[in-house]
Structure formats: C-alpha cells, structure tokens
C-alpha cells in the first residue's frame, strides 16, 4: 500500500509542480502524515524530488517563452543563497518545531489563496 501512496503522491505533486505551485505543498504532508517520515527526511526527499520535476517544468515553460530570464537569474541567485542559509538553519531546529513552522506556512498560503480568490470573484 505504501508504494501506491508514493506513486499517487509523486504524480499529484508533479502535476502541482508543473503548474508552478510547488510539489512540496503536497509531498511533504503526504510523507509526514501518511507515510510516517520525519520532517527533515521529508524535506530532503522533496528537495531531491524537485530536481527532475523542476527541470521538466522549466524546460516546458522556457519552450513556451513564459520566463523572464533576467528576473529568473536574479531570483535564482538569491534563492540559492537562501537555500544554503535555510539548510543550515533547519539542521539547528528540532524536527517538531520545523513541522509546526511548515504547517503555519501552509495555513498562511491557503488563507492568502482563499482571500485572493474571494477578491477576484467580487
């Protein structure tokens, strides 16, 4: 049964990643809540998972000319610096606190998306 959940989670997270939303929003909760992964292990799997899915999505978006390359390089440069800082910070934070912080982030993103949808539909 674990394999079926992993396949379904990977497929759904891939679709979400391809849309530019971020597969970690799907993958990390599935790995931690349904499959019993520790938060740090789930985040590591998510990072490894992101390499091929991100490359595939980037290729499609680049091919469709939907990327502002100059802005992408600036964002990527600072994103790499932030990723290094975040990785070192995550090592120092207990897994339970990291899980709670991730939950707060997901709730915040969900509330923001809900409010934007309400605003668009007025």
Chimera marker file (.cmm) of the C-alpha trace (Angstrom):
<marker_set name="trace">
<marker id="1" x="0.000" y="0.000" z="0.000" r="1" g="1" b="0" radius="0.5"/>
<marker id="2" x="2.933" y="2.322" z="0.695" r="1" g="1" b="0" radius="0.5"/>
<marker id="3" x="4.008" y="2.101" z="-2.934" r="1" g="1" b="0" radius="0.5"/>
<marker id="4" x="0.564" y="3.142" z="-4.182" r="1" g="1" b="0" radius="0.5"/>
<marker id="5" x="0.564" y="6.191" z="-1.861" r="1" g="1" b="0" radius="0.5"/>
<marker id="6" x="4.077" y="7.116" z="-3.008" r="1" g="1" b="0" radius="0.5"/>
<marker id="7" x="3.108" y="6.821" z="-6.679" r="1" g="1" b="0" radius="0.5"/>
<marker id="8" x="-0.098" y="8.834" z="-6.176" r="1" g="1" b="0" radius="0.5"/>
<marker id="9" x="1.712" y="11.497" z="-4.133" r="1" g="1" b="0" radius="0.5"/>
<marker id="10" x="4.514" y="11.737" z="-6.683" r="1" g="1" b="0" radius="0.5"/>
<marker id="11" x="2.082" y="12.045" z="-9.584" r="1" g="1" b="0" radius="0.5"/>
<marker id="12" x="-0.097" y="14.659" z="-7.901" r="1" g="1" b="0" radius="0.5"/>
<marker id="13" x="2.913" y="16.620" z="-6.642" r="1" g="1" b="0" radius="0.5"/>
<marker id="14" x="4.351" y="16.516" z="-10.174" r="1" g="1" b="0" radius="0.5"/>
<marker id="15" x="1.170" y="17.991" z="-11.636" r="1" g="1" b="0" radius="0.5"/>
<marker id="16" x="1.167" y="20.724" z="-8.991" r="1" g="1" b="0" radius="0.5"/>
<marker id="17" x="4.890" y="21.385" z="-9.619" r="1" g="1" b="0" radius="0.5"/>
<marker id="18" x="4.311" y="21.672" z="-13.346" r="1" g="1" b="0" radius="0.5"/>
<marker id="19" x="1.694" y="24.329" z="-12.660" r="1" g="1" b="0" radius="0.5"/>
<marker id="20" x="4.324" y="26.304" z="-10.735" r="1" g="1" b="0" radius="0.5"/>
<marker id="21" x="2.713" y="25.926" z="-7.328" r="1" g="1" b="0" radius="0.5"/>
<marker id="22" x="5.315" y="23.704" z="-5.709" r="1" g="1" b="0" radius="0.5"/>
<marker id="23" x="5.028" y="19.984" z="-5.187" r="1" g="1" b="0" radius="0.5"/>
<marker id="24" x="6.319" y="20.232" z="-1.620" r="1" g="1" b="0" radius="0.5"/>
<marker id="25" x="2.925" y="21.534" z="-0.553" r="1" g="1" b="0" radius="0.5"/>
<marker id="26" x="1.590" y="18.086" z="-1.442" r="1" g="1" b="0" radius="0.5"/>
<marker id="27" x="4.610" y="15.855" z="-0.984" r="1" g="1" b="0" radius="0.5"/>
<marker id="28" x="5.745" y="16.878" z="2.500" r="1" g="1" b="0" radius="0.5"/>
<marker id="29" x="2.343" y="16.427" z="4.198" r="1" g="1" b="0" radius="0.5"/>
<marker id="30" x="1.865" y="13.050" z="2.491" r="1" g="1" b="0" radius="0.5"/>
<marker id="31" x="5.318" y="11.860" z="3.521" r="1" g="1" b="0" radius="0.5"/>
<marker id="32" x="4.972" y="13.038" z="7.123" r="1" g="1" b="0" radius="0.5"/>
<marker id="33" x="1.284" y="12.450" z="7.865" r="1" g="1" b="0" radius="0.5"/>
<marker id="34" x="0.521" y="9.360" z="5.792" r="1" g="1" b="0" radius="0.5"/>
<marker id="35" x="3.865" y="7.613" z="5.434" r="1" g="1" b="0" radius="0.5"/>
<marker id="36" x="5.454" y="8.456" z="8.791" r="1" g="1" b="0" radius="0.5"/>
<marker id="37" x="8.583" y="10.234" z="7.543" r="1" g="1" b="0" radius="0.5"/>
<marker id="38" x="10.395" y="12.593" z="9.919" r="1" g="1" b="0" radius="0.5"/>
<marker id="39" x="10.010" y="16.228" z="8.853" r="1" g="1" b="0" radius="0.5"/>
<marker id="40" x="13.680" y="16.642" z="7.909" r="1" g="1" b="0" radius="0.5"/>
<marker id="41" x="13.681" y="13.404" z="5.891" r="1" g="1" b="0" radius="0.5"/>
<marker id="42" x="10.511" y="14.504" z="4.061" r="1" g="1" b="0" radius="0.5"/>
<marker id="43" x="12.100" y="17.837" z="3.226" r="1" g="1" b="0" radius="0.5"/>
<marker id="44" x="15.200" y="16.030" z="1.942" r="1" g="1" b="0" radius="0.5"/>
<marker id="45" x="13.097" y="13.765" z="-0.269" r="1" g="1" b="0" radius="0.5"/>
<marker id="46" x="11.213" y="16.828" z="-1.502" r="1" g="1" b="0" radius="0.5"/>
<marker id="47" x="14.452" y="18.576" z="-2.445" r="1" g="1" b="0" radius="0.5"/>
<marker id="48" x="15.723" y="15.536" z="-4.338" r="1" g="1" b="0" radius="0.5"/>
<marker id="49" x="12.309" y="15.128" z="-5.994" r="1" g="1" b="0" radius="0.5"/>
<marker id="50" x="12.393" y="18.777" z="-7.085" r="1" g="1" b="0" radius="0.5"/>
<marker id="51" x="15.476" y="18.391" z="-9.289" r="1" g="1" b="0" radius="0.5"/>
<marker id="52" x="13.916" y="16.383" z="-12.144" r="1" g="1" b="0" radius="0.5"/>
<marker id="53" x="10.402" y="17.832" z="-11.795" r="1" g="1" b="0" radius="0.5"/>
<marker id="54" x="11.719" y="21.387" z="-11.669" r="1" g="1" b="0" radius="0.5"/>
<marker id="55" x="13.935" y="20.753" z="-14.688" r="1" g="1" b="0" radius="0.5"/>
<marker id="56" x="10.999" y="19.314" z="-16.658" r="1" g="1" b="0" radius="0.5"/>
<marker id="57" x="8.700" y="22.222" z="-15.775" r="1" g="1" b="0" radius="0.5"/>
<marker id="58" x="11.460" y="24.733" z="-16.542" r="1" g="1" b="0" radius="0.5"/>
<marker id="59" x="12.004" y="23.205" z="-19.971" r="1" g="1" b="0" radius="0.5"/>
<marker id="60" x="8.285" y="23.424" z="-20.837" r="1" g="1" b="0" radius="0.5"/>
<marker id="61" x="7.924" y="26.993" z="-19.569" r="1" g="1" b="0" radius="0.5"/>
<marker id="62" x="11.155" y="28.064" z="-21.321" r="1" g="1" b="0" radius="0.5"/>
<marker id="63" x="9.984" y="26.436" z="-24.566" r="1" g="1" b="0" radius="0.5"/>
<marker id="64" x="6.685" y="28.352" z="-24.272" r="1" g="1" b="0" radius="0.5"/>
<marker id="65" x="8.636" y="31.607" z="-23.711" r="1" g="1" b="0" radius="0.5"/>
<marker id="66" x="6.868" y="32.207" z="-20.392" r="1" g="1" b="0" radius="0.5"/>
<marker id="67" x="10.029" y="33.019" z="-18.421" r="1" g="1" b="0" radius="0.5"/>
<marker id="68" x="11.617" y="36.424" z="-17.888" r="1" g="1" b="0" radius="0.5"/>
<marker id="69" x="15.184" y="35.108" z="-17.979" r="1" g="1" b="0" radius="0.5"/>
<marker id="70" x="16.820" y="38.192" z="-16.426" r="1" g="1" b="0" radius="0.5"/>
<marker id="71" x="14.461" y="38.134" z="-13.434" r="1" g="1" b="0" radius="0.5"/>
<marker id="72" x="14.827" y="34.357" z="-13.150" r="1" g="1" b="0" radius="0.5"/>
<marker id="73" x="18.634" y="34.607" z="-12.830" r="1" g="1" b="0" radius="0.5"/>
<marker id="74" x="18.359" y="37.273" z="-10.122" r="1" g="1" b="0" radius="0.5"/>
<marker id="75" x="15.760" y="35.269" z="-8.188" r="1" g="1" b="0" radius="0.5"/>
<marker id="76" x="17.708" y="32.026" z="-8.614" r="1" g="1" b="0" radius="0.5"/>
<marker id="77" x="20.938" y="33.612" z="-7.352" r="1" g="1" b="0" radius="0.5"/>
<marker id="78" x="19.337" y="34.864" z="-4.167" r="1" g="1" b="0" radius="0.5"/>
<marker id="79" x="17.279" y="31.674" z="-3.908" r="1" g="1" b="0" radius="0.5"/>
<marker id="80" x="20.459" y="29.586" z="-3.796" r="1" g="1" b="0" radius="0.5"/>
<marker id="81" x="21.860" y="31.799" z="-1.032" r="1" g="1" b="0" radius="0.5"/>
<marker id="82" x="18.574" y="31.493" z="0.873" r="1" g="1" b="0" radius="0.5"/>
<marker id="83" x="18.536" y="27.722" z="0.378" r="1" g="1" b="0" radius="0.5"/>
<marker id="84" x="22.010" y="27.379" z="1.870" r="1" g="1" b="0" radius="0.5"/>
<marker id="85" x="21.037" y="29.556" z="4.845" r="1" g="1" b="0" radius="0.5"/>
<marker id="86" x="17.775" y="27.620" z="5.251" r="1" g="1" b="0" radius="0.5"/>
<marker id="87" x="19.518" y="24.240" z="5.115" r="1" g="1" b="0" radius="0.5"/>
<marker id="88" x="21.929" y="25.237" z="7.867" r="1" g="1" b="0" radius="0.5"/>
<marker id="89" x="19.070" y="26.712" z="9.899" r="1" g="1" b="0" radius="0.5"/>
<marker id="90" x="16.950" y="23.575" z="9.504" r="1" g="1" b="0" radius="0.5"/>
<marker id="91" x="19.749" y="21.464" z="10.966" r="1" g="1" b="0" radius="0.5"/>
<marker id="92" x="19.630" y="23.557" z="14.132" r="1" g="1" b="0" radius="0.5"/>
<marker id="93" x="15.831" y="23.474" z="14.529" r="1" g="1" b="0" radius="0.5"/>
<marker id="94" x="14.151" y="20.486" z="16.228" r="1" g="1" b="0" radius="0.5"/>
<marker id="95" x="12.048" y="18.389" z="13.829" r="1" g="1" b="0" radius="0.5"/>
<marker id="96" x="8.818" y="19.015" z="15.752" r="1" g="1" b="0" radius="0.5"/>
<marker id="97" x="9.251" y="22.798" z="15.555" r="1" g="1" b="0" radius="0.5"/>
<marker id="98" x="10.125" y="22.523" z="11.870" r="1" g="1" b="0" radius="0.5"/>
<marker id="99" x="6.916" y="20.569" z="11.272" r="1" g="1" b="0" radius="0.5"/>
<marker id="100" x="4.855" y="23.205" z="13.088" r="1" g="1" b="0" radius="0.5"/>
<marker id="101" x="6.506" y="26.045" z="11.170" r="1" g="1" b="0" radius="0.5"/>
<marker id="102" x="5.749" y="24.251" z="7.904" r="1" g="1" b="0" radius="0.5"/>
<marker id="103" x="2.112" y="23.828" z="8.980" r="1" g="1" b="0" radius="0.5"/>
<marker id="104" x="1.838" y="27.536" z="9.781" r="1" g="1" b="0" radius="0.5"/>
<marker id="105" x="3.330" y="28.353" z="6.370" r="1" g="1" b="0" radius="0.5"/>
<marker id="106" x="0.830" y="26.081" z="4.589" r="1" g="1" b="0" radius="0.5"/>
<marker id="107" x="-2.093" y="27.575" z="6.513" r="1" g="1" b="0" radius="0.5"/>
<marker id="108" x="-0.884" y="31.070" z="5.663" r="1" g="1" b="0" radius="0.5"/>
<marker id="109" x="-0.559" y="30.210" z="1.980" r="1" g="1" b="0" radius="0.5"/>
<marker id="110" x="-4.024" y="28.642" z="1.992" r="1" g="1" b="0" radius="0.5"/>
<marker id="111" x="-5.629" y="31.664" z="3.660" r="1" g="1" b="0" radius="0.5"/>
<marker id="112" x="-3.865" y="34.000" z="1.232" r="1" g="1" b="0" radius="0.5"/>
<marker id="113" x="-5.039" y="31.999" z="-1.791" r="1" g="1" b="0" radius="0.5"/>
<marker id="114" x="-8.589" y="31.941" z="-0.428" r="1" g="1" b="0" radius="0.5"/>
<marker id="115" x="-8.605" y="35.714" z="0.087" r="1" g="1" b="0" radius="0.5"/>
<marker id="116" x="-7.205" y="36.311" z="-3.393" r="1" g="1" b="0" radius="0.5"/>
<marker id="117" x="-9.924" y="34.101" z="-4.888" r="1" g="1" b="0" radius="0.5"/>
<marker id="118" x="-12.621" y="35.982" z="-2.987" r="1" g="1" b="0" radius="0.5"/>
<marker id="119" x="-11.172" y="39.304" z="-4.161" r="1" g="1" b="0" radius="0.5"/>
<marker id="120" x="-11.065" y="38.141" z="-7.805" r="1" g="1" b="0" radius="0.5"/>
<marker id="121" x="-14.681" y="36.980" z="-7.713" r="1" g="1" b="0" radius="0.5"/>
<marker id="122" x="-16.107" y="40.271" z="-6.417" r="1" g="1" b="0" radius="0.5"/>
<link id1="1" id2="2" r="1" g="1" b="0" radius="0.2"/>
<link id1="2" id2="3" r="1" g="1" b="0" radius="0.2"/>
<link id1="3" id2="4" r="1" g="1" b="0" radius="0.2"/>
<link id1="4" id2="5" r="1" g="1" b="0" radius="0.2"/>
<link id1="5" id2="6" r="1" g="1" b="0" radius="0.2"/>
<link id1="6" id2="7" r="1" g="1" b="0" radius="0.2"/>
<link id1="7" id2="8" r="1" g="1" b="0" radius="0.2"/>
<link id1="8" id2="9" r="1" g="1" b="0" radius="0.2"/>
<link id1="9" id2="10" r="1" g="1" b="0" radius="0.2"/>
<link id1="10" id2="11" r="1" g="1" b="0" radius="0.2"/>
<link id1="11" id2="12" r="1" g="1" b="0" radius="0.2"/>
<link id1="12" id2="13" r="1" g="1" b="0" radius="0.2"/>
<link id1="13" id2="14" r="1" g="1" b="0" radius="0.2"/>
<link id1="14" id2="15" r="1" g="1" b="0" radius="0.2"/>
<link id1="15" id2="16" r="1" g="1" b="0" radius="0.2"/>
<link id1="16" id2="17" r="1" g="1" b="0" radius="0.2"/>
<link id1="17" id2="18" r="1" g="1" b="0" radius="0.2"/>
<link id1="18" id2="19" r="1" g="1" b="0" radius="0.2"/>
<link id1="19" id2="20" r="1" g="1" b="0" radius="0.2"/>
<link id1="20" id2="21" r="1" g="1" b="0" radius="0.2"/>
<link id1="21" id2="22" r="1" g="1" b="0" radius="0.2"/>
<link id1="22" id2="23" r="1" g="1" b="0" radius="0.2"/>
<link id1="23" id2="24" r="1" g="1" b="0" radius="0.2"/>
<link id1="24" id2="25" r="1" g="1" b="0" radius="0.2"/>
<link id1="25" id2="26" r="1" g="1" b="0" radius="0.2"/>
<link id1="26" id2="27" r="1" g="1" b="0" radius="0.2"/>
<link id1="27" id2="28" r="1" g="1" b="0" radius="0.2"/>
<link id1="28" id2="29" r="1" g="1" b="0" radius="0.2"/>
<link id1="29" id2="30" r="1" g="1" b="0" radius="0.2"/>
<link id1="30" id2="31" r="1" g="1" b="0" radius="0.2"/>
<link id1="31" id2="32" r="1" g="1" b="0" radius="0.2"/>
<link id1="32" id2="33" r="1" g="1" b="0" radius="0.2"/>
<link id1="33" id2="34" r="1" g="1" b="0" radius="0.2"/>
<link id1="34" id2="35" r="1" g="1" b="0" radius="0.2"/>
<link id1="35" id2="36" r="1" g="1" b="0" radius="0.2"/>
<link id1="36" id2="37" r="1" g="1" b="0" radius="0.2"/>
<link id1="37" id2="38" r="1" g="1" b="0" radius="0.2"/>
<link id1="38" id2="39" r="1" g="1" b="0" radius="0.2"/>
<link id1="39" id2="40" r="1" g="1" b="0" radius="0.2"/>
<link id1="40" id2="41" r="1" g="1" b="0" radius="0.2"/>
<link id1="41" id2="42" r="1" g="1" b="0" radius="0.2"/>
<link id1="42" id2="43" r="1" g="1" b="0" radius="0.2"/>
<link id1="43" id2="44" r="1" g="1" b="0" radius="0.2"/>
<link id1="44" id2="45" r="1" g="1" b="0" radius="0.2"/>
<link id1="45" id2="46" r="1" g="1" b="0" radius="0.2"/>
<link id1="46" id2="47" r="1" g="1" b="0" radius="0.2"/>
<link id1="47" id2="48" r="1" g="1" b="0" radius="0.2"/>
<link id1="48" id2="49" r="1" g="1" b="0" radius="0.2"/>
<link id1="49" id2="50" r="1" g="1" b="0" radius="0.2"/>
<link id1="50" id2="51" r="1" g="1" b="0" radius="0.2"/>
<link id1="51" id2="52" r="1" g="1" b="0" radius="0.2"/>
<link id1="52" id2="53" r="1" g="1" b="0" radius="0.2"/>
<link id1="53" id2="54" r="1" g="1" b="0" radius="0.2"/>
<link id1="54" id2="55" r="1" g="1" b="0" radius="0.2"/>
<link id1="55" id2="56" r="1" g="1" b="0" radius="0.2"/>
<link id1="56" id2="57" r="1" g="1" b="0" radius="0.2"/>
<link id1="57" id2="58" r="1" g="1" b="0" radius="0.2"/>
<link id1="58" id2="59" r="1" g="1" b="0" radius="0.2"/>
<link id1="59" id2="60" r="1" g="1" b="0" radius="0.2"/>
<link id1="60" id2="61" r="1" g="1" b="0" radius="0.2"/>
<link id1="61" id2="62" r="1" g="1" b="0" radius="0.2"/>
<link id1="62" id2="63" r="1" g="1" b="0" radius="0.2"/>
<link id1="63" id2="64" r="1" g="1" b="0" radius="0.2"/>
<link id1="64" id2="65" r="1" g="1" b="0" radius="0.2"/>
<link id1="65" id2="66" r="1" g="1" b="0" radius="0.2"/>
<link id1="66" id2="67" r="1" g="1" b="0" radius="0.2"/>
<link id1="67" id2="68" r="1" g="1" b="0" radius="0.2"/>
<link id1="68" id2="69" r="1" g="1" b="0" radius="0.2"/>
<link id1="69" id2="70" r="1" g="1" b="0" radius="0.2"/>
<link id1="70" id2="71" r="1" g="1" b="0" radius="0.2"/>
<link id1="71" id2="72" r="1" g="1" b="0" radius="0.2"/>
<link id1="72" id2="73" r="1" g="1" b="0" radius="0.2"/>
<link id1="73" id2="74" r="1" g="1" b="0" radius="0.2"/>
<link id1="74" id2="75" r="1" g="1" b="0" radius="0.2"/>
<link id1="75" id2="76" r="1" g="1" b="0" radius="0.2"/>
<link id1="76" id2="77" r="1" g="1" b="0" radius="0.2"/>
<link id1="77" id2="78" r="1" g="1" b="0" radius="0.2"/>
<link id1="78" id2="79" r="1" g="1" b="0" radius="0.2"/>
<link id1="79" id2="80" r="1" g="1" b="0" radius="0.2"/>
<link id1="80" id2="81" r="1" g="1" b="0" radius="0.2"/>
<link id1="81" id2="82" r="1" g="1" b="0" radius="0.2"/>
<link id1="82" id2="83" r="1" g="1" b="0" radius="0.2"/>
<link id1="83" id2="84" r="1" g="1" b="0" radius="0.2"/>
<link id1="84" id2="85" r="1" g="1" b="0" radius="0.2"/>
<link id1="85" id2="86" r="1" g="1" b="0" radius="0.2"/>
<link id1="86" id2="87" r="1" g="1" b="0" radius="0.2"/>
<link id1="87" id2="88" r="1" g="1" b="0" radius="0.2"/>
<link id1="88" id2="89" r="1" g="1" b="0" radius="0.2"/>
<link id1="89" id2="90" r="1" g="1" b="0" radius="0.2"/>
<link id1="90" id2="91" r="1" g="1" b="0" radius="0.2"/>
<link id1="91" id2="92" r="1" g="1" b="0" radius="0.2"/>
<link id1="92" id2="93" r="1" g="1" b="0" radius="0.2"/>
<link id1="93" id2="94" r="1" g="1" b="0" radius="0.2"/>
<link id1="94" id2="95" r="1" g="1" b="0" radius="0.2"/>
<link id1="95" id2="96" r="1" g="1" b="0" radius="0.2"/>
<link id1="96" id2="97" r="1" g="1" b="0" radius="0.2"/>
<link id1="97" id2="98" r="1" g="1" b="0" radius="0.2"/>
<link id1="98" id2="99" r="1" g="1" b="0" radius="0.2"/>
<link id1="99" id2="100" r="1" g="1" b="0" radius="0.2"/>
<link id1="100" id2="101" r="1" g="1" b="0" radius="0.2"/>
<link id1="101" id2="102" r="1" g="1" b="0" radius="0.2"/>
<link id1="102" id2="103" r="1" g="1" b="0" radius="0.2"/>
<link id1="103" id2="104" r="1" g="1" b="0" radius="0.2"/>
<link id1="104" id2="105" r="1" g="1" b="0" radius="0.2"/>
<link id1="105" id2="106" r="1" g="1" b="0" radius="0.2"/>
<link id1="106" id2="107" r="1" g="1" b="0" radius="0.2"/>
<link id1="107" id2="108" r="1" g="1" b="0" radius="0.2"/>
<link id1="108" id2="109" r="1" g="1" b="0" radius="0.2"/>
<link id1="109" id2="110" r="1" g="1" b="0" radius="0.2"/>
<link id1="110" id2="111" r="1" g="1" b="0" radius="0.2"/>
<link id1="111" id2="112" r="1" g="1" b="0" radius="0.2"/>
<link id1="112" id2="113" r="1" g="1" b="0" radius="0.2"/>
<link id1="113" id2="114" r="1" g="1" b="0" radius="0.2"/>
<link id1="114" id2="115" r="1" g="1" b="0" radius="0.2"/>
<link id1="115" id2="116" r="1" g="1" b="0" radius="0.2"/>
<link id1="116" id2="117" r="1" g="1" b="0" radius="0.2"/>
<link id1="117" id2="118" r="1" g="1" b="0" radius="0.2"/>
<link id1="118" id2="119" r="1" g="1" b="0" radius="0.2"/>
<link id1="119" id2="120" r="1" g="1" b="0" radius="0.2"/>
<link id1="120" id2="121" r="1" g="1" b="0" radius="0.2"/>
<link id1="121" id2="122" r="1" g="1" b="0" radius="0.2"/>
</marker_set>
